[in-house]
Amino acid sequence: MDKLLEQRRKGYLAYFKDGVADGLMYGERDETKTFSTYYKQGYDYGLTLYEQQNNQPNEVIYKTWEQRNGRKI
């Protein structure tokens, strides 16, 4: 029972980490992972970290992403 819970947590954490990396380093979502709430939370956190590093408000980052991808987040 504990192993199953541990495996699930590793999966959740992996999606969160991927989201953070995509938001912080690439600024683009991986559409194959957007079904995961953990990925979305990680992505939002990554964008927040990016904003703090570059002193850009999220609105600017979102607008840039929308212009580059031709659709809203």
mmCIF file of the N, C-alpha and C atoms, coordinates in Angstrom:
data_MODEL
# 
_entry.id   MODEL 
# 
loop_
_atom_site.group_PDB 
_atom_site.id 
_atom_site.type_symbol 
_atom_site.label_atom_id 
_atom_site.label_alt_id 
_atom_site.label_comp_id 
_atom_site.label_asym_id 
_atom_site.label_entity_id 
_atom_site.label_seq_id 
_atom_site.pdbx_PDB_ins_code 
_atom_site.Cartn_x 
_atom_site.Cartn_y 
_atom_site.Cartn_z 
_atom_site.occupancy 
_atom_site.B_iso_or_equiv 
_atom_site.pdbx_formal_charge 
_atom_site.auth_seq_id 
_atom_site.auth_comp_id 
_atom_site.auth_asym_id 
_atom_site.auth_atom_id 
_atom_site.pdbx_PDB_model_num 
ATOM 1   N N  . MET A 1 1  ? 0.818  -1.194 0.000   1.00 0.00 ? 1  MET A N  1 
ATOM 2   C CA . MET A 1 1  ? 0.000  0.000  0.000   1.00 0.00 ? 1  MET A CA 1 
ATOM 3   C C  . MET A 1 1  ? 0.866  1.265  0.000   1.00 0.00 ? 1  MET A C  1 
ATOM 4   N N  . ASP A 1 2  ? 1.912  1.269  0.814   1.00 0.00 ? 2  ASP A N  1 
ATOM 5   C CA . ASP A 1 2  ? 2.793  2.434  0.870   1.00 0.00 ? 2  ASP A CA 1 
ATOM 6   C C  . ASP A 1 2  ? 3.540  2.637  -0.444  1.00 0.00 ? 2  ASP A C  1 
ATOM 7   N N  . LYS A 1 3  ? 3.888  1.531  -1.111  1.00 0.00 ? 3  LYS A N  1 
ATOM 8   C CA . LYS A 1 3  ? 4.612  1.656  -2.374  1.00 0.00 ? 3  LYS A CA 1 
ATOM 9   C C  . LYS A 1 3  ? 3.734  2.308  -3.439  1.00 0.00 ? 3  LYS A C  1 
ATOM 10  N N  . LEU A 1 4  ? 2.462  1.971  -3.456  1.00 0.00 ? 4  LEU A N  1 
ATOM 11  C CA . LEU A 1 4  ? 1.544  2.559  -4.424  1.00 0.00 ? 4  LEU A CA 1 
ATOM 12  C C  . LEU A 1 4  ? 1.425  4.064  -4.204  1.00 0.00 ? 4  LEU A C  1 
ATOM 13  N N  . LEU A 1 5  ? 1.272  4.471  -2.958  1.00 0.00 ? 5  LEU A N  1 
ATOM 14  C CA . LEU A 1 5  ? 1.183  5.888  -2.624  1.00 0.00 ? 5  LEU A CA 1 
ATOM 15  C C  . LEU A 1 5  ? 2.482  6.610  -2.978  1.00 0.00 ? 5  LEU A C  1 
ATOM 16  N N  . GLU A 1 6  ? 3.584  5.969  -2.715  1.00 0.00 ? 6  GLU A N  1 
ATOM 17  C CA . GLU A 1 6  ? 4.884  6.563  -3.028  1.00 0.00 ? 6  GLU A CA 1 
ATOM 18  C C  . GLU A 1 6  ? 5.058  6.736  -4.540  1.00 0.00 ? 6  GLU A C  1 
ATOM 19  N N  . GLN A 1 7  ? 4.632  5.769  -5.320  1.00 0.00 ? 7  GLN A N  1 
ATOM 20  C CA . GLN A 1 7  ? 4.712  5.869  -6.779  1.00 0.00 ? 7  GLN A CA 1 
ATOM 21  C C  . GLN A 1 7  ? 3.839  7.008  -7.299  1.00 0.00 ? 7  GLN A C  1 
ATOM 22  N N  . ARG A 1 8  ? 2.647  7.147  -6.741  1.00 0.00 ? 8  ARG A N  1 
ATOM 23  C CA . ARG A 1 8  ? 1.764  8.233  -7.153  1.00 0.00 ? 8  ARG A CA 1 
ATOM 24  C C  . ARG A 1 8  ? 2.385  9.589  -6.838  1.00 0.00 ? 8  ARG A C  1 
ATOM 25  N N  . ARG A 1 9  ? 2.957  9.715  -5.669  1.00 0.00 ? 9  ARG A N  1 
ATOM 26  C CA . ARG A 1 9  ? 3.585  10.980 -5.293  1.00 0.00 ? 9  ARG A CA 1 
ATOM 27  C C  . ARG A 1 9  ? 4.740  11.325 -6.220  1.00 0.00 ? 9  ARG A C  1 
ATOM 28  N N  . LYS A 1 10 ? 5.505  10.335 -6.613  1.00 0.00 ? 10 LYS A N  1 
ATOM 29  C CA . LYS A 1 10 ? 6.608  10.573 -7.547  1.00 0.00 ? 10 LYS A CA 1 
ATOM 30  C C  . LYS A 1 10 ? 6.066  11.076 -8.879  1.00 0.00 ? 10 LYS A C  1 
ATOM 31  N N  . GLY A 1 11 ? 4.945  10.513 -9.315  1.00 0.00 ? 11 GLY A N  1 
ATOM 32  C CA . GLY A 1 11 ? 4.323  10.948 -10.558 1.00 0.00 ? 11 GLY A CA 1 
ATOM 33  C C  . GLY A 1 11 ? 3.839  12.382 -10.465 1.00 0.00 ? 11 GLY A C  1 
ATOM 34  N N  . TYR A 1 12 ? 3.167  12.705 -9.361  1.00 0.00 ? 12 TYR A N  1 
ATOM 35  C CA . TYR A 1 12 ? 2.669  14.070 -9.165  1.00 0.00 ? 12 TYR A CA 1 
ATOM 36  C C  . TYR A 1 12 ? 3.831  15.059 -9.148  1.00 0.00 ? 12 TYR A C  1 
ATOM 37  N N  . LEU A 1 13 ? 4.881  14.695 -8.422  1.00 0.00 ? 13 LEU A N  1 
ATOM 38  C CA . LEU A 1 13 ? 6.039  15.569 -8.311  1.00 0.00 ? 13 LEU A CA 1 
ATOM 39  C C  . LEU A 1 13 ? 6.727  15.743 -9.666  1.00 0.00 ? 13 LEU A C  1 
ATOM 40  N N  . ALA A 1 14 ? 6.781  14.687 -10.446 1.00 0.00 ? 14 ALA A N  1 
ATOM 41  C CA . ALA A 1 14 ? 7.398  14.766 -11.777 1.00 0.00 ? 14 ALA A CA 1 
ATOM 42  C C  . ALA A 1 14 ? 6.625  15.746 -12.659 1.00 0.00 ? 14 ALA A C  1 
ATOM 43  N N  . TYR A 1 15 ? 5.289  15.699 -12.621 1.00 0.00 ? 15 TYR A N  1 
ATOM 44  C CA . TYR A 1 15 ? 4.494  16.639 -13.414 1.00 0.00 ? 15 TYR A CA 1 
ATOM 45  C C  . TYR A 1 15 ? 4.712  18.072 -12.936 1.00 0.00 ? 15 TYR A C  1 
ATOM 46  N N  . PHE A 1 16 ? 4.774  18.264 -11.615 1.00 0.00 ? 16 PHE A N  1 
ATOM 47  C CA . PHE A 1 16 ? 5.012  19.603 -11.073 1.00 0.00 ? 16 PHE A CA 1 
ATOM 48  C C  . PHE A 1 16 ? 6.372  20.127 -11.534 1.00 0.00 ? 16 PHE A C  1 
ATOM 49  N N  . LYS A 1 17 ? 7.401  19.298 -11.425 1.00 0.00 ? 17 LYS A N  1 
ATOM 50  C CA . LYS A 1 17 ? 8.750  19.706 -11.848 1.00 0.00 ? 17 LYS A CA 1 
ATOM 51  C C  . LYS A 1 17 ? 8.790  20.050 -13.328 1.00 0.00 ? 17 LYS A C  1 
ATOM 52  N N  . ASP A 1 18 ? 8.131  19.241 -14.141 1.00 0.00 ? 18 ASP A N  1 
ATOM 53  C CA . ASP A 1 18 ? 8.084  19.524 -15.578 1.00 0.00 ? 18 ASP A CA 1 
ATOM 54  C C  . ASP A 1 18 ? 7.411  20.860 -15.844 1.00 0.00 ? 18 ASP A C  1 
ATOM 55  N N  . GLY A 1 19 ? 6.342  21.138 -15.107 1.00 0.00 ? 19 GLY A N  1 
ATOM 56  C CA . GLY A 1 19 ? 5.647  22.415 -15.269 1.00 0.00 ? 19 GLY A CA 1 
ATOM 57  C C  . GLY A 1 19 ? 6.524  23.593 -14.897 1.00 0.00 ? 19 GLY A C  1 
ATOM 58  N N  . VAL A 1 20 ? 7.256  23.463 -13.794 1.00 0.00 ? 20 VAL A N  1 
ATOM 59  C CA . VAL A 1 20 ? 8.159  24.536 -13.371 1.00 0.00 ? 20 VAL A CA 1 
ATOM 60  C C  . VAL A 1 20 ? 9.227  24.765 -14.436 1.00 0.00 ? 20 VAL A C  1 
ATOM 61  N N  . ALA A 1 21 ? 9.814  23.701 -14.923 1.00 0.00 ? 21 ALA A N  1 
ATOM 62  C CA . ALA A 1 21 ? 10.863 23.832 -15.943 1.00 0.00 ? 21 ALA A CA 1 
ATOM 63  C C  . ALA A 1 21 ? 10.316 24.478 -17.206 1.00 0.00 ? 21 ALA A C  1 
ATOM 64  N N  . ASP A 1 22 ? 9.145  24.057 -17.633 1.00 0.00 ? 22 ASP A N  1 
ATOM 65  C CA . ASP A 1 22 ? 8.571  24.631 -18.861 1.00 0.00 ? 22 ASP A CA 1 
ATOM 66  C C  . ASP A 1 22 ? 8.235  26.105 -18.684 1.00 0.00 ? 22 ASP A C  1 
ATOM 67  N N  . GLY A 1 23 ? 7.714  26.475 -17.526 1.00 0.00 ? 23 GLY A N  1 
ATOM 68  C CA . GLY A 1 23 ? 7.372  27.869 -17.285 1.00 0.00 ? 23 GLY A CA 1 
ATOM 69  C C  . GLY A 1 23 ? 8.592  28.753 -17.119 1.00 0.00 ? 23 GLY A C  1 
ATOM 70  N N  . LEU A 1 24 ? 9.576  28.254 -16.418 1.00 0.00 ? 24 LEU A N  1 
ATOM 71  C CA . LEU A 1 24 ? 10.768 29.050 -16.107 1.00 0.00 ? 24 LEU A CA 1 
ATOM 72  C C  . LEU A 1 24 ? 11.756 29.111 -17.266 1.00 0.00 ? 24 LEU A C  1 
ATOM 73  N N  . MET A 1 25 ? 12.004 27.978 -17.882 1.00 0.00 ? 25 MET A N  1 
ATOM 74  C CA . MET A 1 25 ? 13.057 27.923 -18.889 1.00 0.00 ? 25 MET A CA 1 
ATOM 75  C C  . MET A 1 25 ? 12.570 28.159 -20.313 1.00 0.00 ? 25 MET A C  1 
ATOM 76  N N  . TYR A 1 26 ? 11.373 27.661 -20.616 1.00 0.00 ? 26 TYR A N  1 
ATOM 77  C CA . TYR A 1 26 ? 10.905 27.710 -22.000 1.00 0.00 ? 26 TYR A CA 1 
ATOM 78  C C  . TYR A 1 26 ? 9.755  28.676 -22.226 1.00 0.00 ? 26 TYR A C  1 
ATOM 79  N N  . GLY A 1 27 ? 8.960  28.918 -21.193 1.00 0.00 ? 27 GLY A N  1 
ATOM 80  C CA . GLY A 1 27 ? 7.822  29.820 -21.338 1.00 0.00 ? 27 GLY A CA 1 
ATOM 81  C C  . GLY A 1 27 ? 6.716  29.255 -22.209 1.00 0.00 ? 27 GLY A C  1 
ATOM 82  N N  . GLU A 1 28 ? 6.741  27.962 -22.428 1.00 0.00 ? 28 GLU A N  1 
ATOM 83  C CA . GLU A 1 28 ? 5.718  27.312 -23.244 1.00 0.00 ? 28 GLU A CA 1 
ATOM 84  C C  . GLU A 1 28 ? 5.225  26.064 -22.540 1.00 0.00 ? 28 GLU A C  1 
ATOM 85  N N  . ARG A 1 29 ? 3.918  25.867 -22.611 1.00 0.00 ? 29 ARG A N  1 
ATOM 86  C CA . ARG A 1 29 ? 3.331  24.666 -22.022 1.00 0.00 ? 29 ARG A CA 1 
ATOM 87  C C  . ARG A 1 29 ? 3.519  23.472 -22.943 1.00 0.00 ? 29 ARG A C  1 
ATOM 88  N N  . ASP A 1 30 ? 3.672  22.330 -22.335 1.00 0.00 ? 30 ASP A N  1 
ATOM 89  C CA . ASP A 1 30 ? 3.672  21.070 -23.079 1.00 0.00 ? 30 ASP A CA 1 
ATOM 90  C C  . ASP A 1 30 ? 2.217  20.601 -23.108 1.00 0.00 ? 30 ASP A C  1 
ATOM 91  N N  . GLU A 1 31 ? 1.590  20.731 -24.249 1.00 0.00 ? 31 GLU A N  1 
ATOM 92  C CA . GLU A 1 31 ? 0.152  20.451 -24.371 1.00 0.00 ? 31 GLU A CA 1 
ATOM 93  C C  . GLU A 1 31 ? -0.185 19.000 -24.038 1.00 0.00 ? 31 GLU A C  1 
ATOM 94  N N  . THR A 1 32 ? 0.794  18.110 -24.072 1.00 0.00 ? 32 THR A N  1 
ATOM 95  C CA . THR A 1 32 ? 0.520  16.710 -23.744 1.00 0.00 ? 32 THR A CA 1 
ATOM 96  C C  . THR A 1 32 ? 0.408  16.488 -22.238 1.00 0.00 ? 32 THR A C  1 
ATOM 97  N N  . LYS A 1 33 ? 0.754  17.509 -21.448 1.00 0.00 ? 33 LYS A N  1 
ATOM 98  C CA . LYS A 1 33 ? 0.719  17.357 -19.987 1.00 0.00 ? 33 LYS A CA 1 
ATOM 99  C C  . LYS A 1 33 ? -0.286 18.272 -19.304 1.00 0.00 ? 33 LYS A C  1 
ATOM 100 N N  . THR A 1 34 ? -1.023 19.059 -20.074 1.00 0.00 ? 34 THR A N  1 
ATOM 101 C CA . THR A 1 34 ? -1.916 20.039 -19.451 1.00 0.00 ? 34 THR A CA 1 
ATOM 102 C C  . THR A 1 34 ? -3.131 19.406 -18.785 1.00 0.00 ? 34 THR A C  1 
ATOM 103 N N  . PHE A 1 35 ? -3.306 18.111 -18.919 1.00 0.00 ? 35 PHE A N  1 
ATOM 104 C CA . PHE A 1 35 ? -4.384 17.429 -18.207 1.00 0.00 ? 35 PHE A CA 1 
ATOM 105 C C  . PHE A 1 35 ? -4.093 17.354 -16.710 1.00 0.00 ? 35 PHE A C  1 
ATOM 106 N N  . SER A 1 36 ? -2.829 17.506 -16.336 1.00 0.00 ? 36 SER A N  1 
ATOM 107 C CA . SER A 1 36 ? -2.416 17.362 -14.943 1.00 0.00 ? 36 SER A CA 1 
ATOM 108 C C  . SER A 1 36 ? -2.494 18.691 -14.199 1.00 0.00 ? 36 SER A C  1 
ATOM 109 N N  . THR A 1 37 ? -3.234 18.692 -13.125 1.00 0.00 ? 37 THR A N  1 
ATOM 110 C CA . THR A 1 37 ? -3.321 19.880 -12.273 1.00 0.00 ? 37 THR A CA 1 
ATOM 111 C C  . THR A 1 37 ? -1.955 20.218 -11.695 1.00 0.00 ? 37 THR A C  1 
ATOM 112 N N  . TYR A 1 38 ? -1.166 19.207 -11.378 1.00 0.00 ? 38 TYR A N  1 
ATOM 113 C CA . TYR A 1 38 ? 0.165  19.433 -10.813 1.00 0.00 ? 38 TYR A CA 1 
ATOM 114 C C  . TYR A 1 38 ? 1.075  20.098 -11.841 1.00 0.00 ? 38 TYR A C  1 
ATOM 115 N N  . TYR A 1 39 ? 0.955  19.689 -13.091 1.00 0.00 ? 39 TYR A N  1 
ATOM 116 C CA . TYR A 1 39 ? 1.738  20.326 -14.154 1.00 0.00 ? 39 TYR A CA 1 
ATOM 117 C C  . TYR A 1 39 ? 1.351  21.793 -14.277 1.00 0.00 ? 39 TYR A C  1 
ATOM 118 N N  . LYS A 1 40 ? 0.060  22.080 -14.281 1.00 0.00 ? 40 LYS A N  1 
ATOM 119 C CA . LYS A 1 40 ? -0.414 23.460 -14.419 1.00 0.00 ? 40 LYS A CA 1 
ATOM 120 C C  . LYS A 1 40 ? 0.067  24.324 -13.255 1.00 0.00 ? 40 LYS A C  1 
ATOM 121 N N  . GLN A 1 41 ? 0.009  23.770 -12.040 1.00 0.00 ? 41 GLN A N  1 
ATOM 122 C CA . GLN A 1 41 ? 0.489  24.527 -10.881 1.00 0.00 ? 41 GLN A CA 1 
ATOM 123 C C  . GLN A 1 41 ? 1.989  24.783 -10.987 1.00 0.00 ? 41 GLN A C  1 
ATOM 124 N N  . GLY A 1 42 ? 2.737  23.792 -11.422 1.00 0.00 ? 42 GLY A N  1 
ATOM 125 C CA . GLY A 1 42 ? 4.171  23.952 -11.607 1.00 0.00 ? 42 GLY A CA 1 
ATOM 126 C C  . GLY A 1 42 ? 4.483  24.974 -12.683 1.00 0.00 ? 42 GLY A C  1 
ATOM 127 N N  . TYR A 1 43 ? 3.714  24.960 -13.764 1.00 0.00 ? 43 TYR A N  1 
ATOM 128 C CA . TYR A 1 43 ? 3.913  25.915 -14.847 1.00 0.00 ? 43 TYR A CA 1 
ATOM 129 C C  . TYR A 1 43 ? 3.676  27.340 -14.355 1.00 0.00 ? 43 TYR A C  1 
ATOM 130 N N  . ASP A 1 44 ? 2.594  27.544 -13.612 1.00 0.00 ? 44 ASP A N  1 
ATOM 131 C CA . ASP A 1 44 ? 2.305  28.873 -13.059 1.00 0.00 ? 44 ASP A CA 1 
ATOM 132 C C  . ASP A 1 44 ? 3.413  29.317 -12.105 1.00 0.00 ? 44 ASP A C  1 
ATOM 133 N N  . TYR A 1 45 ? 3.913  28.391 -11.316 1.00 0.00 ? 45 TYR A N  1 
ATOM 134 C CA . TYR A 1 45 ? 5.003  28.705 -10.397 1.00 0.00 ? 45 TYR A CA 1 
ATOM 135 C C  . TYR A 1 45 ? 6.272  29.060 -11.175 1.00 0.00 ? 45 TYR A C  1 
ATOM 136 N N  . GLY A 1 46 ? 6.544  28.329 -12.236 1.00 0.00 ? 46 GLY A N  1 
ATOM 137 C CA . GLY A 1 46 ? 7.700  28.622 -13.085 1.00 0.00 ? 46 GLY A CA 1 
ATOM 138 C C  . GLY A 1 46 ? 7.608  30.009 -13.699 1.00 0.00 ? 46 GLY A C  1 
ATOM 139 N N  . LEU A 1 47 ? 6.407  30.392 -14.150 1.00 0.00 ? 47 LEU A N  1 
ATOM 140 C CA . LEU A 1 47 ? 6.225  31.737 -14.695 1.00 0.00 ? 47 LEU A CA 1 
ATOM 141 C C  . LEU A 1 47 ? 6.445  32.799 -13.624 1.00 0.00 ? 47 LEU A C  1 
ATOM 142 N N  . THR A 1 48 ? 6.004  32.515 -12.407 1.00 0.00 ? 48 THR A N  1 
ATOM 143 C CA . THR A 1 48 ? 6.210  33.450 -11.304 1.00 0.00 ? 48 THR A CA 1 
ATOM 144 C C  . THR A 1 48 ? 7.698  33.616 -11.024 1.00 0.00 ? 48 THR A C  1 
ATOM 145 N N  . LEU A 1 49 ? 8.436  32.524 -11.025 1.00 0.00 ? 49 LEU A N  1 
ATOM 146 C CA . LEU A 1 49 ? 9.882  32.606 -10.822 1.00 0.00 ? 49 LEU A CA 1 
ATOM 147 C C  . LEU A 1 49 ? 10.544 33.393 -11.943 1.00 0.00 ? 49 LEU A C  1 
ATOM 148 N N  . TYR A 1 50 ? 10.100 33.160 -13.162 1.00 0.00 ? 50 TYR A N  1 
ATOM 149 C CA . TYR A 1 50 ? 10.631 33.892 -14.306 1.00 0.00 ? 50 TYR A CA 1 
ATOM 150 C C  . TYR A 1 50 ? 10.383 35.393 -14.141 1.00 0.00 ? 50 TYR A C  1 
ATOM 151 N N  . GLU A 1 51 ? 9.175  35.712 -13.707 1.00 0.00 ? 51 GLU A N  1 
ATOM 152 C CA . GLU A 1 51 ? 8.811  37.114 -13.488 1.00 0.00 ? 51 GLU A CA 1 
ATOM 153 C C  . GLU A 1 51 ? 9.714  37.747 -12.440 1.00 0.00 ? 51 GLU A C  1 
ATOM 154 N N  . GLN A 1 52 ? 9.968  37.029 -11.365 1.00 0.00 ? 52 GLN A N  1 
ATOM 155 C CA . GLN A 1 52 ? 10.814 37.567 -10.304 1.00 0.00 ? 52 GLN A CA 1 
ATOM 156 C C  . GLN A 1 52 ? 12.240 37.772 -10.780 1.00 0.00 ? 52 GLN A C  1 
ATOM 157 N N  . GLN A 1 53 ? 12.735 36.879 -11.612 1.00 0.00 ? 53 GLN A N  1 
ATOM 158 C CA . GLN A 1 53 ? 14.099 37.014 -12.124 1.00 0.00 ? 53 GLN A CA 1 
ATOM 159 C C  . GLN A 1 53 ? 14.228 38.172 -13.094 1.00 0.00 ? 53 GLN A C  1 
ATOM 160 N N  . ASN A 1 54 ? 13.206 38.390 -13.882 1.00 0.00 ? 54 ASN A N  1 
ATOM 161 C CA . ASN A 1 54 ? 13.288 39.376 -14.957 1.00 0.00 ? 54 ASN A CA 1 
ATOM 162 C C  . ASN A 1 54 ? 12.451 40.622 -14.698 1.00 0.00 ? 54 ASN A C  1 
ATOM 163 N N  . ASN A 1 55 ? 11.830 40.696 -13.540 1.00 0.00 ? 55 ASN A N  1 
ATOM 164 C CA . ASN A 1 55 ? 11.010 41.840 -13.155 1.00 0.00 ? 55 ASN A CA 1 
ATOM 165 C C  . ASN A 1 55 ? 9.937  42.166 -14.192 1.00 0.00 ? 55 ASN A C  1 
ATOM 166 N N  . GLN A 1 56 ? 9.322  41.137 -14.738 1.00 0.00 ? 56 GLN A N  1 
ATOM 167 C CA . GLN A 1 56 ? 8.217  41.314 -15.671 1.00 0.00 ? 56 GLN A CA 1 
ATOM 168 C C  . GLN A 1 56 ? 6.947  40.787 -15.014 1.00 0.00 ? 56 GLN A C  1 
ATOM 169 N N  . PRO A 1 57 ? 5.866  41.554 -15.094 1.00 0.00 ? 57 PRO A N  1 
ATOM 170 C CA . PRO A 1 57 ? 4.613  41.042 -14.540 1.00 0.00 ? 57 PRO A CA 1 
ATOM 171 C C  . PRO A 1 57 ? 4.082  39.881 -15.368 1.00 0.00 ? 57 PRO A C  1 
ATOM 172 N N  . ASN A 1 58 ? 3.324  38.992 -14.737 1.00 0.00 ? 58 ASN A N  1 
ATOM 173 C CA . ASN A 1 58 ? 2.773  37.831 -15.432 1.00 0.00 ? 58 ASN A CA 1 
ATOM 174 C C  . ASN A 1 58 ? 1.986  38.223 -16.672 1.00 0.00 ? 58 ASN A C  1 
ATOM 175 N N  . GLU A 1 59 ? 1.324  39.373 -16.634 1.00 0.00 ? 59 GLU A N  1 
ATOM 176 C CA . GLU A 1 59 ? 0.513  39.793 -17.779 1.00 0.00 ? 59 GLU A CA 1 
ATOM 177 C C  . GLU A 1 59 ? 1.378  39.933 -19.032 1.00 0.00 ? 59 GLU A C  1 
ATOM 178 N N  . VAL A 1 60 ? 2.586  40.450 -18.869 1.00 0.00 ? 60 VAL A N  1 
ATOM 179 C CA . VAL A 1 60 ? 3.497  40.610 -20.002 1.00 0.00 ? 60 VAL A CA 1 
ATOM 180 C C  . VAL A 1 60 ? 3.933  39.239 -20.515 1.00 0.00 ? 60 VAL A C  1 
ATOM 181 N N  . ILE A 1 61 ? 4.247  38.347 -19.612 1.00 0.00 ? 61 ILE A N  1 
ATOM 182 C CA . ILE A 1 61 ? 4.662  37.000 -19.990 1.00 0.00 ? 61 ILE A CA 1 
ATOM 183 C C  . ILE A 1 61 ? 3.526  36.286 -20.708 1.00 0.00 ? 61 ILE A C  1 
ATOM 184 N N  . TYR A 1 62 ? 2.311  36.377 -20.157 1.00 0.00 ? 62 TYR A N  1 
ATOM 185 C CA . TYR A 1 62 ? 1.155  35.732 -20.786 1.00 0.00 ? 62 TYR A CA 1 
ATOM 186 C C  . TYR A 1 62 ? 0.897  36.310 -22.173 1.00 0.00 ? 62 TYR A C  1 
ATOM 187 N N  . LYS A 1 63 ? 0.992  37.628 -22.297 1.00 0.00 ? 63 LYS A N  1 
ATOM 188 C CA . LYS A 1 63 ? 0.737  38.268 -23.589 1.00 0.00 ? 63 LYS A CA 1 
ATOM 189 C C  . LYS A 1 63 ? 1.774  37.823 -24.623 1.00 0.00 ? 63 LYS A C  1 
ATOM 190 N N  . THR A 1 64 ? 3.031  37.744 -24.210 1.00 0.00 ? 64 THR A N  1 
ATOM 191 C CA . THR A 1 64 ? 4.087  37.277 -25.106 1.00 0.00 ? 64 THR A CA 1 
ATOM 192 C C  . THR A 1 64 ? 3.807  35.855 -25.564 1.00 0.00 ? 64 THR A C  1 
ATOM 193 N N  . TRP A 1 65 ? 3.415  35.000 -24.624 1.00 0.00 ? 65 TRP A N  1 
ATOM 194 C CA . TRP A 1 65 ? 3.101  33.615 -24.957 1.00 0.00 ? 65 TRP A CA 1 
ATOM 195 C C  . TRP A 1 65 ? 1.936  33.552 -25.927 1.00 0.00 ? 65 TRP A C  1 
ATOM 196 N N  . GLU A 1 66 ? 0.896  34.337 -25.663 1.00 0.00 ? 66 GLU A N  1 
ATOM 197 C CA . GLU A 1 66 ? -0.290 34.343 -26.517 1.00 0.00 ? 66 GLU A CA 1 
ATOM 198 C C  . GLU A 1 66 ? 0.057  34.808 -27.924 1.00 0.00 ? 66 GLU A C  1 
ATOM 199 N N  . GLN A 1 67 ? 0.904  35.826 -28.045 1.00 0.00 ? 67 GLN A N  1 
ATOM 200 C CA . GLN A 1 67 ? 1.300  36.313 -29.363 1.00 0.00 ? 67 GLN A CA 1 
ATOM 201 C C  . GLN A 1 67 ? 2.120  35.269 -30.112 1.00 0.00 ? 67 GLN A C  1 
ATOM 202 N N  . ARG A 1 68 ? 2.995  34.610 -29.409 1.00 0.00 ? 68 ARG A N  1 
ATOM 203 C CA . ARG A 1 68 ? 3.859  33.603 -30.029 1.00 0.00 ? 68 ARG A CA 1 
ATOM 204 C C  . ARG A 1 68 ? 3.067  32.375 -30.463 1.00 0.00 ? 68 ARG A C  1 
ATOM 205 N N  . ASN A 1 69 ? 2.042  31.995 -29.681 1.00 0.00 ? 69 ASN A N  1 
ATOM 206 C CA . ASN A 1 69 ? 1.299  30.775 -29.960 1.00 0.00 ? 69 ASN A CA 1 
ATOM 207 C C  . ASN A 1 69 ? -0.048 31.007 -30.621 1.00 0.00 ? 69 ASN A C  1 
ATOM 208 N N  . GLY A 1 70 ? -0.459 32.275 -30.751 1.00 0.00 ? 70 GLY A N  1 
ATOM 209 C CA . GLY A 1 70 ? -1.689 32.580 -31.453 1.00 0.00 ? 70 GLY A CA 1 
ATOM 210 C C  . GLY A 1 70 ? -2.957 32.196 -30.736 1.00 0.00 ? 70 GLY A C  1 
ATOM 211 N N  . ARG A 1 71 ? -2.887 32.051 -29.428 1.00 0.00 ? 71 ARG A N  1 
ATOM 212 C CA . ARG A 1 71 ? -4.094 31.722 -28.638 1.00 0.00 ? 71 ARG A CA 1 
ATOM 213 C C  . ARG A 1 71 ? -3.868 32.112 -27.185 1.00 0.00 ? 71 ARG A C  1 
ATOM 214 N N  . LYS A 1 72 ? -4.962 32.132 -26.451 1.00 0.00 ? 72 LYS A N  1 
ATOM 215 C CA . LYS A 1 72 ? -4.892 32.523 -25.038 1.00 0.00 ? 72 LYS A CA 1 
ATOM 216 C C  . LYS A 1 72 ? -4.489 31.337 -24.174 1.00 0.00 ? 72 LYS A C  1 
ATOM 217 N N  . ILE A 1 73 ? -3.889 31.662 -23.036 1.00 0.00 ? 73 ILE A N  1 
ATOM 218 C CA . ILE A 1 73 ? -3.496 30.637 -22.073 1.00 0.00 ? 73 ILE A CA 1 
ATOM 219 C C  . ILE A 1 73 ? -4.719 30.111 -21.371 1.00 0.00 ? 73 ILE A C  1 
# 
